[in-house]
């Protein structure tokens, strides 16, 4: 049976040392996962997908898994990471 983890906290931040570089970081059960997001041609790109805004990207990965591990466990973005949590 595949598990769908839906309790992950995430944050979206700018990599200041690299122009146009962003990252979605997610607190997973055993570690922090980072997903590179490129910004070019007015689009946010993560893997093969393109989004017109950060909000569109986040909303998409609330409904579709941003990552599936080898065991089939799916990881979704659920709520933003809050300072101190």
C-alpha positions as MATLAB code, in Angstrom:
seq = 'XXXXXXXXXXXXXXXXXXXXXXXXXXXXXXXXXXXXXXXXXXXXXXXXXXXXXXXXXXXXXXXXXXXXXXXXXXXXXXXXXXXXX';
ca = [
       0.000    0.000    0.000;
       1.376    3.414   -0.951;
       1.548    6.063    1.721;
       0.828    9.685    0.931;
       2.559   11.929    3.406;
       0.659   15.176    3.657;
       2.108   16.776    6.747;
       5.224   18.348    5.274;
       6.163   21.892    5.984;
       7.885   23.783    3.201;
       9.544   27.063    2.434;
      10.296   28.851   -0.806;
      13.353   31.053   -0.842;
      15.750   32.876   -3.111;
      19.355   31.754   -3.522;
      21.074   35.118   -3.356;
      24.404   33.799   -4.634;
      22.981   32.623   -7.944;
      20.952   34.897  -10.181;
      17.564   33.428  -11.015;
      17.998   30.519   -8.608;
      15.288   29.523   -6.164;
      14.598   26.493   -4.053;
      11.666   24.755   -2.433;
      12.819   23.117    0.780;
      10.676   20.553    2.515;
      10.903   18.943    5.929;
      10.592   15.206    5.258;
      10.523   12.437    7.901;
      14.261   11.772    7.930;
      15.817   14.871    6.338;
      15.295   18.173    4.604;
      14.650   17.866    0.849;
      15.578   20.678   -1.539;
      14.167   21.157   -5.037;
      15.840   23.595   -7.415;
      13.558   26.074   -9.162;
      14.841   28.079  -12.109;
      13.356   31.366  -13.217;
      13.704   32.179  -16.897;
      11.514   33.604  -19.629;
       9.105   34.825  -16.963;
       8.402   31.276  -15.731;
       9.280   29.302  -12.614;
      10.602   25.916  -13.736;
      10.916   22.815  -11.604;
      11.760   19.631  -13.465;
       9.773   19.521  -16.710;
       6.996   21.797  -15.395;
       6.597   25.556  -15.885;
       4.537   27.905  -13.719;
       3.652   31.547  -14.211;
       3.926   32.313  -10.479;
       5.268   30.926   -7.219;
       1.676   30.599   -6.037;
       0.813   28.408   -9.060;
       3.847   26.196   -8.369;
       2.931   25.768   -4.704;
      -0.744   25.101   -5.437;
       0.208   22.459   -8.027;
       2.449   20.593   -5.576;
      -0.215   20.679   -2.886;
      -2.305   18.451   -5.203;
       0.439   16.519   -7.021;
       3.487   14.962   -5.357;
       6.683   16.983   -5.587;
       8.630   13.779   -4.868;
       7.947   10.052   -4.681;
      10.535    7.865   -2.952;
      11.601    4.343   -3.971;
       8.973    2.824   -1.673;
       6.240    4.819   -3.407;
       5.703    7.319   -0.573;
       4.471   10.584   -2.058;
       5.429   13.976   -0.698;
       3.198   17.004   -1.124;
       3.543   20.634   -0.104;
       0.971   21.236    2.587;
       1.744   24.271    4.682;
       4.482   26.897    4.789;
       7.219   26.508    7.332;
       6.826   29.012   10.133;
       9.763   30.490   11.982;
      10.406   28.552   15.189;
       8.384   25.463   14.231;
];
